[in-house]
């Protein structure tokens, strides 16, 4: 359990530091223009889409392993 706690705390620390780094970058840029804004928003949306797909992929693998039977294997061919 302490391994999971350490991993959770590390991920929380990384997420918090990413927010701080993003605000620091926006503070350093003297006059933001539309190119900078579109680049940063595109990067942020790409990261969010990636995280959503990875979460769905991991969940679907767990569900697939739990429901793995010979009948479900033959049904997977059709769907």
Buried (B, 14 or more C-beta within 10 A) or exposed (E): EEEEEEEEEEEEEEEEEEEEEEEEEEEEEEEEEEEEEEEBEEEEEEEEEEEEEEEEEEEEEEEEEEEEEEEEEEEEEEE
